[in-house]
Amino acid sequence: MVLEITREIESALTPNALRVLEKRYLRRDRNGRITETPEQMFRRVARFVAQAEKQYRPEVEVDTIADEFYRAMASLEFLPNSPTLLNAGTETGQLSSCFVLPVPDSLEETFDAVKYTAMIHKSGGGIGFNVSHIRPTGSAVGEHFDAAGGPVALIHVFAGAADYIRQGGVRRGCNSVVMSVSHPDILHFINAKSNPSLLTNFYNSVSVTDDFMDKVRSGDDYCLIDPNTGRAVGSLNASAVFKRIVDQAWSTGDPGLVFIDRINRDNPTPSLGRLETITGCGEQALLPYESCNLGSINLAAMLKEKGGTLSIDFNKLARLIPIAVRFLDNVIDVNKFPVPVIERTTRLTRKIGLGVMGFADMLIQLGVSYNSTKAITMAEEIMEFISERAKEASYNLALERGVFPAWSGSIYEKRGLPMRNASCTTIAPTGTISIIAGVSSGIEPIFAAVFVRNILDGENLLEINPYFERIARERGFYSRELIEQLVTSNHLHSRKEVPEDVRKIFVTAHRVSPEWHVRIQAAFQRHIDNAVSKTVNFPKSASREDIARVFMMAWEWGLKGITVYRDRSRQSQPLCINEIG
Ligand code: CDP
């Protein structure tokens, strides 16, 4: 179908963005016909989210706020997470991406969690589970000895429910499962995905303490604790377990690691309990039944030109950040939560996750290589700025609307700092919203200058990085032959007709060394309240020692978690290219 698009966003939306919007986001009538334009979609979302203003400022013109929200989205400078775009102003009304469900050692509550899983997935959210409280395989159940199926069997129950539900009818939900390294079933858990056709859409992570990591270094044993009794039931050698984790991650990319002590050093509400679980794609640690809605600023659109030179437009960022924070805080008030307990828990802390996308595209425009110290400095500078301004915006909202209800006992009470939101910043993967904005995802390097993107149930879309195309045309090395060859082989770095400075700037994910991936992730993490979603790419030829070194480095450099991916270690990759050098 041909979409009517207003001039304002006509030039901004790429053909791929339109394809995704048509296929997934735009409203349809009963016969499946699309009934709104992208402009109307942004208007629907803006109006709905602006309504929250009425409950705080009856005198304010909701339309004025709605216009601000609309402009932020229609300019593709800020986009909320997919569920907000999909469901705002609709019957579903569920607007958050991230949820954590508790999995206690009780059959009744566990099957409640299965039911909630179905409801959350149906609305487009992803879920984090912590299975560390489930009694080990073979424990007694009631009077029956050796009856417990154990946590890994339970993950398959959740996977069965998840397979049955496709999110909002269009995508499958991401699930993150965490198990403590001290659980007696830990070795079974580490191998749970050794058959890669099992538990697809479940990303497993082993939760490790600082004490465990110290013991990996010293080669000491550590205790396995039965969660049922709290007693030590055995011990394992820390470096042997670490090696098992590394082996599996090398062969399948799974499990990752979660650095749980690091996460809890940033827990804004320790009086509500320890954080034990991360959500869907790893960017958010939440308490049981908490949810969080995300939104991302498009950094590729935050530049200004003066005298032919581009630089970061901090004034533009400063204007946008309070609008984004107000938007995300409003979402909590107009959200239709899947179940009352999630509503109550989420409103206690009012966590939001403002982040960025298009970081690599911004660097390219500035002529900075992703794997350079300049990129690290820029990452820190931008994220520190966004984080400070987001906190300031949350502080101002607290003065206007009151502090988050669990503020007493929080780290902010100790500092005497009113805050509307217990946390403000998160780096999401932005898997789909970055396609809508037409920019590189999250803080990832570009995947390739030219590639075929595998999206939406196997449909393939050709993507030429717009900056690459422009530079190639301006500098006279653009040719159909070059594009065709780059589609079939991602060897930009060895193309002699491409000037060396261009090859350096268009460095792709697989040419960035794992250490540089971790350094960039750490630079962002230093200024993020929650966590950073990032994949550390390894070439196919990487060794197990390479992975072990990066896992260690991630812990030492203060990451909250790490996920690695060795090229072609999984059957289906979200992005495909033929050969990677
Ligand atoms: O770009 P978009 O807003 O669609 O999502 P994202 O930033 O790639 O992912 C944000 C969160 O949405 C993830 O951490 C998951 O919790 C959830 N998600 C999911 O459940 N299923 C997907 N297929 C993609 C994302």
Residues whose N, C-alpha, C, O or C-beta is under 5 A from the ligand:
A	BS01	CDP	P80 N81 S82 S97 C98 G124 G125 G126 I127 R171 R172 G173 C174 T279 G280 C281 G282 A428 P429 T430 G431 T432 I433 S434
